[in-house]
């Protein structure tokens, strides 16, 4: 049923994420149909050669996303699981001038990203830190090469590229927590948490400000300093929230 497990190790994902991906792929290709019973924890352990903790973490992620359900000690594929795959995301409202929605977005971001920062400072691996630095390096290259006399089209193109890299940066923070459930939560709600890259209203100057703050976050993680990392993340989120309000006031004047 999960014959590609060894091949998927090349992706260098954690064991819980590998198991998660195997189950997802089996549901997508019809091997596991709605209502089907999943193998037992013991069967997963034997087939994948992993520990019980990895299996339970993968199953917990799937259950949280309502892809599988636990009944009397057995896991079943949910009957309406295909509706999950037909939607790009479950909730899909980007930046809104609606004050309540905007405030709700910031509450979600603070809860999740402050936790990301704290856990990443404690748990980030050498590869996690290397990836964070690579993303920041790409952001820095784009910002350093911005022409002095650039038109609106150029700014929009660069803003789109930068936003995608910043979303990747936040995803890397989630991965650095070494908690697959938090990673799945981020993947599920990232479209809600960020501006739509195709309609970004953030200026290049603001991106530069976010870039410097992101560097402080990375330095805190590299030093495994929870206090420094969470403080830097708090400053970053304060700046984002300020931008939300500034944009809302600007739209209100139009």
C-alpha positions in Angstrom: 0.0 0.0 0.0 2.8 2.4 0.9 5.5 1.1 -1.6 7.1 4.5 -2.2 8.2 5.2 1.4 11.9 4.5 0.8 11.9 6.6 -2.3 10.2 9.5 -0.5 13.0 9.5 2.1 14.9 11.5 -0.5 12.7 14.4 0.3 14.4 14.5 3.7 11.2 15.0 5.6 10.7 13.8 9.2 9.3 10.4 9.7 5.9 11.7 10.8 5.7 13.9 7.6 6.7 10.9 5.4 4.0 8.7 6.9 1.5 11.6 6.5 2.5 12.0 2.8 2.2 8.3 2.2 -1.3 8.2 3.6 -2.4 11.3 1.7 -1.0 9.9 -1.6 -2.8 6.6 -1.0 -6.1 8.5 -0.5 -5.6 10.6 -3.6 -4.8 7.6 -5.9 -7.8 5.7 -4.6 -5.8 3.0 -2.7 -7.4 4.2 0.5 -11.1 4.9 -0.2 -13.5 6.9 1.9 -14.5 4.8 4.9 -11.5 2.5 4.6 -9.8 1.3 7.7 -6.2 2.3 8.1 -3.5 -0.2 9.2 -3.0 -0.5 12.9 -0.1 1.4 14.7 1.8 -1.9 14.9 1.4 -2.4 11.1 2.7 1.1 10.4 5.7 0.5 12.7 6.5 -2.8 11.0 6.0 -1.5 7.4 7.9 1.8 7.8 10.5 0.7 10.4 9.7 3.7 12.6 8.8 4.3 16.2 5.3 4.5 17.6 5.7 8.2 18.3 6.2 9.0 14.6 3.2 7.0 13.7 1.0 8.7 16.3 2.2 12.2 15.3 1.3 11.5 11.7 -2.1 10.1 12.5 -2.8 13.0 14.9 -2.1 15.5 12.1 -4.5 13.7 9.7 -7.2 13.5 12.4 -6.8 17.2 13.2 -7.4 18.1 9.5 -10.5 15.8 9.5 -9.0 13.5 6.9 -9.2 10.5 9.1 -11.2 9.8 12.2 -10.6 7.6 15.3 -13.4 5.2 16.3 -13.0 2.5 18.9 -9.2 2.4 18.5 -9.3 2.2 14.7 -8.6 5.0 12.2 -10.9 5.4 9.2 -10.7 7.6 6.1 -13.5 10.1 6.5 -16.4 9.6 4.1 -16.2 13.2 2.8 -12.4 13.3 2.5 -12.5 14.1 -1.2 -14.0 17.5 -0.4 -10.8 18.3 1.4 -8.7 17.7 -1.8 -11.1 19.6 -4.0 -10.5 22.8 -2.1 -7.1 24.6 -2.5 -7.6 25.8 1.1 -10.4 25.4 3.6 -10.6 29.1 4.6 -9.6 31.6 1.9 -10.0 35.2 2.7 -6.9 37.3 2.2 -6.3 40.8 3.5 -9.6 42.5 4.2 -10.5 46.0 5.1 -13.1 44.6 7.4 -11.7 45.5 10.9 -13.0 42.4 12.6 -11.6 40.0 10.0 -8.2 41.8 10.1 -8.1 41.7 13.9 -9.0 38.0 13.8 -6.1 37.3 11.4 -3.7 39.0 13.7 -4.9 37.1 16.7 -4.3 33.8 14.8 -0.9 35.0 13.6 0.3 35.9 17.1 -0.9 32.7 18.6 0.8 30.6 16.0 3.9 32.5 15.2 5.0 33.3 18.7 4.8 29.6 19.3 6.8 28.9 16.1 9.5 31.3 17.3 9.8 29.9 20.8 9.9 26.2 19.7 12.2 27.0 16.7 14.7 28.6 19.1 14.7 25.4 21.2 14.5 22.7 18.5 15.8 24.0 15.1 18.3 21.7 13.5 21.4 22.8 11.6 19.5 22.2 8.3 16.6 24.3 9.5 18.9 27.2 10.3 20.7 26.8 7.0 17.4 26.9 5.1 16.3 30.0 7.0 19.5 31.8 6.1 19.2 30.7 2.4 15.7 32.2 2.2 16.9 35.5 3.8 19.8 35.6 1.5 17.4 35.4 -1.5 15.3 38.2 0.0 18.4 40.3 0.5 19.6 39.8 -3.1 16.2 41.0 -4.4 16.2 44.1 -2.2 19.8 45.0 -3.0 19.1 44.9 -6.7 16.0 47.1 -6.8 16.7 49.8 -9.4 16.5 53.4 -8.1 14.1 54.4 -10.8 11.6 51.6 -10.9 8.0 51.8 -12.2 4.9 50.3 -10.7 5.1 47.2 -12.8 8.6 46.4 -11.5 7.6 47.1 -7.9 4.6 44.8 -8.2 6.7 42.0 -9.7 9.3 42.3 -7.0 6.7 42.6 -4.2 5.1 39.3 -5.5 8.5 37.5 -5.4 9.3 38.9 -1.9 5.9 38.0 -0.5 6.3 34.4 -1.6 9.8 34.2 0.0 8.5 35.7 3.3 5.7 33.0 3.3 8.4 30.4 2.7 10.4 31.9 5.6 7.4 31.6 8.0 6.8 28.0 6.7 10.5 27.2 7.5 9.9 28.6 11.0 7.0 26.2 11.4 9.1 23.3 10.2 11.9 24.2 12.6 9.5 23.6 15.5 9.9 19.8 14.7 6.2 19.5 15.3 4.3 18.1 12.3 0.9 19.3 13.6 2.1 22.9 13.7 3.4 22.5 10.2 0.1 21.2 9.0 -1.8 24.0 10.7 0.5 26.5 9.0 0.0 24.9 5.6 -3.8 24.9 6.2 -4.1 28.5 7.2 -1.3 30.4 5.5 -3.6 31.8 2.9 -5.6 33.4 5.7 -2.6 34.7 7.5 -0.8 36.6 4.7 -1.5 39.1 2.0 -2.3 37.6 -1.4 1.0 37.7 -3.3 -0.9 38.7 -6.5 -2.4 41.7 -4.9 0.3 42.7 -2.4 0.0 46.2 -1.1 3.3 46.2 0.8 5.9 48.6 -0.5 9.6 47.7 -1.1 10.6 49.9 1.8 8.3 48.0 4.1 9.7 44.7 2.8 13.1 46.0 3.7 11.9 46.7 7.3 10.4 43.2 7.6 13.7 41.7 6.2 15.8 43.3 9.0 13.3 42.0 11.6 13.4 38.6 10.1 17.2 38.6 10.4 16.8 39.3 14.1 14.4 36.3 14.4 17.0 34.1 12.6 19.8 35.2 14.8 17.8 34.4 17.9 17.1 30.9 16.5 20.7 30.4 15.6 21.7 31.3 19.1 18.9 29.1 20.6 17.8 32.2 22.5 14.0 31.9 23.1 13.8 35.4 24.7 15.5 37.1 21.8 13.6 35.2 19.2 10.1 35.8 20.6 10.9 39.4 21.2 12.0 39.8 17.6 8.9 38.0 16.4 6.8 40.3 18.6 8.3 43.3 16.9 7.8 41.8 13.5 4.1 41.1 14.2 3.7 44.6 15.6 5.0 46.1 12.3 2.6 43.8 10.3 -0.4 44.8 12.4 0.5 48.5 12.0 0.6 48.0 8.3 -2.8 46.3 8.4 -4.3 49.4 10.1 -2.4 51.8 7.8 -3.8 50.0 4.7 -7.3 50.0 6.1 -7.2 53.7 6.8 -5.8 54.4 3.4 -8.6 52.4 1.7 -11.2 54.2 3.8 -10.0 57.5 2.3 -10.5 56.4 -1.3 
